[in-house]
Amino acid sequence: MEKIYQEEFQQRVLQAEHPVVVDFFADWCGPCKMLAPVLEQLERDNDEVEFFKINIDENPEIAEQYEVMSIPNVGFFKGGELVDRSVGFKSADEMQSFIDSNK
C-alpha cells in the first residue's frame, strides 16, 4: 500500500476516479500493524478500488478533518466523500465485506 501525505490527499483520494480505501494509522499502533497485511492482500484482490495509507501523526490536519479518534481507522471514499469507515482490527473477510458493501 502506498503511503500518502496531506498535500497529496486532495488529488489522490478526493479526486480519484475509483473508490478509495484509506488506512489511517500510526507507527506505534499494534492493531494497525496487524491490519496492514490484511489490507495489502485486499489491495491485490480488489483491482477496482485504490488503497492508500496515511500516518495520522505526520498528517494531523487530515486526521482532525475526518474525525479519526481511534485507530486503526479505515475510510471508504467515493466521489470525493467519506461514505463509510471501519474502526479497529477486522479480519480479511470482515474487511472484504466492508469494501463490497461500499463499492
C-alpha positions in Angstrom: 0.0 0.0 0.0 1.3 3.4 -0.9 1.8 5.9 1.9 0.5 9.4 1.0 0.7 12.8 2.7 -1.7 15.6 3.3 -0.6 17.6 0.2 -1.5 14.6 -2.0 -4.8 13.7 -0.3 -7.0 16.0 -2.4 -5.7 14.7 -5.7 -5.1 11.0 -4.8 -8.2 10.4 -2.7 -10.9 13.1 -3.2 -10.4 13.5 -6.9 -9.9 9.7 -7.6 -11.9 8.2 -10.4 -12.4 4.9 -8.5 -13.4 4.2 -4.9 -10.6 4.6 -2.4 -9.8 2.8 0.8 -7.6 4.9 3.2 -5.9 3.3 6.2 -5.4 6.0 8.9 -2.6 4.5 11.0 0.3 5.3 13.3 3.6 3.6 13.6 3.1 2.9 17.4 -0.3 1.2 16.9 -0.2 -2.6 17.3 -3.6 -3.3 15.8 -2.6 -1.1 12.8 0.4 -3.3 12.2 -1.8 -6.4 12.3 -4.3 -4.9 9.9 -1.6 -3.8 7.3 -1.0 -7.2 5.7 -4.8 -7.8 5.6 -5.2 -4.5 3.6 -2.3 -5.3 1.4 -3.9 -8.6 0.4 -7.2 -6.9 -0.2 -5.4 -4.4 -2.4 -4.2 -7.2 -4.6 -7.7 -8.8 -4.7 -9.7 -5.6 -5.5 -8.5 -4.1 -8.7 -11.4 -1.6 -8.9 -10.5 0.0 -5.6 -7.4 2.1 -4.8 -5.7 1.7 -1.5 -3.6 4.3 0.4 -2.4 4.7 3.9 -1.8 7.9 5.8 0.1 8.3 9.1 -2.1 10.4 11.5 1.0 11.6 13.5 2.5 13.0 10.3 -0.8 14.4 9.0 -2.8 15.6 12.0 -4.9 18.0 9.9 -6.3 15.2 7.8 -7.0 13.1 10.9 -8.8 16.0 12.5 -10.8 16.8 9.4 -12.1 13.2 9.2 -12.5 12.9 12.9 -10.1 10.0 13.3 -10.4 9.5 17.1 -9.1 5.9 17.3 -7.0 3.7 15.1 -6.9 1.6 13.0 -9.5 3.6 11.2 -10.2 2.7 7.6 -12.2 5.1 5.5 -14.0 4.3 2.3 -14.1 7.3 -0.1 -16.3 7.5 -3.2 -16.8 10.5 -5.4 -14.7 12.7 -3.1 -16.7 11.9 0.0 -16.1 9.7 3.0 -19.0 7.3 2.8 -18.1 4.8 5.5 -15.5 3.8 8.0 -14.3 0.7 9.8 -12.7 1.2 13.2 -10.5 -1.4 14.9 -8.9 -4.5 13.7 -11.0 -6.6 11.4 -10.4 -10.0 9.6 -9.8 -10.2 5.9 -13.4 -11.4 5.4 -14.8 -8.6 7.5 -12.8 -6.0 5.6 -13.8 -7.5 2.2 -17.5 -7.3 3.3 -16.8 -3.6 4.3 -15.4 -2.9 0.8 -18.1 -4.8 -1.0 -20.9 -3.0 0.8 -19.5 0.4 -0.3 -18.4 -0.2 -3.9 
